[in-house]
Amino acid sequence: SLTTMIVNKYKLRPDVKSYNLSGMGCSAGIAAIDLAKHLLQVNDKTYALVVTTEVMSPYLYMGNDIRKVGITCVFRVGGAAVLLSNKESDQQSSKYKLINTVRTNTTRSDTSYRCIFQEEDSQGLVGVTVNQDLVVEANKAIKAHLTAVGKLILPISDKILFGLNYLIRNVNQAKLKPYIPDFRRAIDHLFPHVGASIVIDQVERNLKFDAEAPRMTLYRFGNLSSSTVWYELAYAEAKGRIEKGNRLWQIAFGSGFKCSSVIWQAMKNIDQEKINPWFGEIDDFPVELSLGPLPSYFKETT
């Protein structure tokens, strides 16, 4: 496993606890942060190292099924490492404070479970199928996830408006649009996983956050799976946009369908670092992008 390779490479202590989260899709990185949080809650004065990457070779598809070709086209290889600590002595040197983690899983639904699915094609070649139910199932999971996140971070005024809207629509059967809270009242920066441009469009339209970081990450690096949200955060850091006290929201989507979120608070103003993947080229961004419409195969239906 990857964890075994890391332990061996750096000769970590024999009592190190290692966990290898594989097969969890693009949300694995944020899910690992959630796991690390719970481990730190029960182990005093210790560290947790989270390493995220994507192994592409098992998913390389050489057949002709168009539903399986997309994965090979959009995914790239990247990696990120995050060190978490619960030691008081590390507060001064830490970039961020972990505020909340939220996870939503809709895998109990067969349709959701199979919207991204590894299987053989008619010729016996293994590939990952992305079918036309993805957009609908993703929307369902994201709506449920946003509700769970909103309960934790939104001000009471937004919670009241959401509750009243829900009661009017469901009790009185009134033809009223669902109330979409303004998450910008609680969050300064949003970094959604960019599986494709259509995901960015949905997030930008519904949540009203600036989508420059995810668009440029998708353009420059492609879909980096579980590492994507860290490249987006690095973009904002390189641009000098993270200030002390800012709240950051990373949200990732994975097959299943799964949604995972983590909320951070900046402990200081974050300056560009040489280890930043955007170092040396950040001034060349943003660039103008011209994206075509959503392919008819994936058009949203209800």
N, C-alpha and C positions, 0 to 999 in steps of 0.2 A: 504494500500500500504506500501511498504518498507519505503518510505520517511516519511509517517505518524508515523510509529513505531519509527523512529530515532528522529523525532521532539518531540514525547512524552517521549521517554527514556531520552533524554538530556535536556528536558524542554527549547527548543529553543524559541527565541523571537516571539511574535505574528505576527510581520511583516515579518517573514522569507518567502522567496519564494521557494516553493518546487515543483520539477518535478519528476515524476516517469516514466522512459523510460522502458517499458516492451514490450516483443514480437519483439525486434529488433535483437535478435540473438547475436552472439559472438562479433559483432562490436559495441555493445551498449556502452561499457565503453569509447571508443575513441570518439564516437558520443557525449557522455555526456561532455567530455572535450571541444569539439567544442561548445556545448551549453553554458558551463560555460564561455568560452572565450568571447562570444558575450554578455553575461550578465555583465561581468566585464567591457567591453568596454563602457557600458552605465550607470554603477553604480560606482561612485568614492569611493575610500577608503573603500573597502569592501572585503569580503571573499566568496569563492564558495567551497563547499564540494561535492566531487564526490565519491559515494560509489558504487562499482560494485560487483555483486555476481551472482550466478545462482540458480534458484529454480528448483530442479530436479523432484519433485513429480508429476507435471502435465504431464510429458513426459515419465513416467515409462510405458513401453509397455510389456504386458504379452502374446501377441499372437505369431504366427509362421511366419509372413511375414518377410523374411530376410532383406528386405529394411528398416524395422523399428527397427530392433534389434540393429543396430550399435550405435544409440544414447544412448541407455541404457548401452552399453558396455564401451564406451570411456569417457563419461562425469563424472566428479567428482565435488564436492562442494568446492569452495574456495571463497575468498573475499579480497577486497583491498579498501583502502580509500585514496583519494588524496585531499590535501587542496591547493587551489589556492588563490592568493592575488594580488591586484593591489596597495597595499600600499608601498610607497617608503621605509618606515621604516623596511619592511620585506626583503629587498634585501640581507642584510648581512646573514640572517639565512636561506635563501631559497637554496634548492639543485639545482633547475633547472629553466631556463627561457623558457617560451613557445615562440617558433619561428613561427610555422605555423600549421594549421590544414587543412586537405583536405578530402573531402568525395565524393565518386562515387556510383551511384545507377543505376543498370540496370534492375530494376523491371518492366519496361515497356514491356520487352520481356516476353512472356508467358512461354517460355522454362526456362528462368532464374528464373522466379517467382516460378515455380513448381519443381525446382531441389531439394529443401529442403522444404517439405510441410507437415503440420499437417492435417491428415485425418483419416477416419475410414477404417479398413480392411474389408474383406469379412464377418467377424463374428461380425462386429460392434464395435470392439475394437479400441480405438483412439491411434495413434502413429505418430511419425514424419518420413515421408518417405524420404530417401536419395537415389535418383535414379541415373542412369548411365549417365545422362547429366551433373552431377555436375562438373566433371573435365573440360569439354569443356567450360561450362558457367563461371566457376571460372576463367579460363585462359583469357577469353574475358574481364571480369570485371577487372582483375588485370592489364592487358595490358593498358586498358583505364585509370586506376588509376595511374599507373606508369608514364604515359605521363603527367597527371595533376600535379603530384608531381615534376617531372623533370623540368617542366616549372618554378617552384618556387625556386628550390635549386641548379640545375646544373650550372656549369660555362658556359660562353658564347660559349666556344670552343666546348663543347659537344652538345649544342643546335644547332650550325651550322652544325655539322656532322650529327645530327639526321635529320635536315631539308633537307640537300642534299640527304641523303639516301632515304628519303621519296619521294622526287621529282623524283629521278632516277627510283625508283621502280614503281611509279604510273603514271608518265608522259611518260617516255620512255618504260614502261613495261619491264624493264630489270629484268633478273633473278638474283636478288641480295638479300642476306639475310638481314632481318631487322636489323638496327643498335641498339645494346643494350648499352646504356650509362653506364659508370663506375660510379655508385653512390658512390663509395668509395672516390671519389674526394671531395664529399660534406658531407659525413656522416661517422662517426667513428664507430658507433655501430648500428646494425639492430636487432629489436626484433619483428619478425612476429608472428601472432597468430598461434598456433600449433594445428589445428584441427585434424591432422593426420600426420604420418611421410612422406607421399607423398607430402604434402604441404611444409615441410621443405626441401625435396629433390629438389623441383622445385625452391624454393627461393635460395638455396645454389648454384645450378647449373647456374641459370640465372643471379643472382646479385653478385655472387662471395663473399658473406659475410660468416664469420665463423658461423656455426650453433650449436655451443656447448650449448649455453644458452637455445634455444628452444628445442633441443633434450633432454637435461637433465630435463627440466621442464616437458615435456611430459612423460618421464620415471618415474620421482619421484612423480608428482602430477596428471598426466592425463590431459585431456582437461578441463580446468577450465572456459571455455566460455569467457565472457568479462573480467575476471580477469587475464587471462593467460599472457598477455603482461607485467603485473606488476610483476608477479613471475619471468619472464625472466629478467626484469630489476634488480630485487632484486638479482638474481644469479650473474650478472655482478658486482653489488655493493659488494656483499659478497666476490667475487674474487679480489676486489681491482682494477678493470679495468677501472673505470670511473674517468677520470682526468679533471681538470678544463679546460674549453674551448671545450671539446669534444661535438660533435653533435650526438644526439641519435634519431633514427627513430623507432617509434612503428607503426605497421600496422596490422589491424584486419580485418577479413573477416566474413560476416554474411549472413544468409539466405536472399534471395531477388532477385538478389545477391547484397550485399553491401560491399564496401571497405572503410575503414576509416583510416587515418594516422594522426599522430601528431609528430612534430619535436621539440626536446628540446635541450637546450644548458646547459651543466653543469656549475654551478656558482663556484664550488670548487671541490677539490678532494674528492671523496665519500668513506668513510671508512665503514667497516662492523658494523652493529648495532644489538643489542640484539633483537629488534623487527623484524628483518629480518627473513622471513620464512625458510631460509637456515641456520640460526645460529646454530652452534654446529655440523653440518654435512657437511658443504661445502667442507671440506678437503677430503671427500670421493668421490668427483666428480671431473672430469668426469669418467664415467664407459664405458666399451666397450659394444656396442650394436650390435646385429646381427638381422637385420630386413629382413623379407621375401619380395618377389616381390609383386607388386600391384595386388590384386585379379582381375581375368579376368572380373568380373562383372563391375569393375570401370576402365577398361583399357581405355586409352585416344584414342578417335577417332576424325577425322576431317571431 
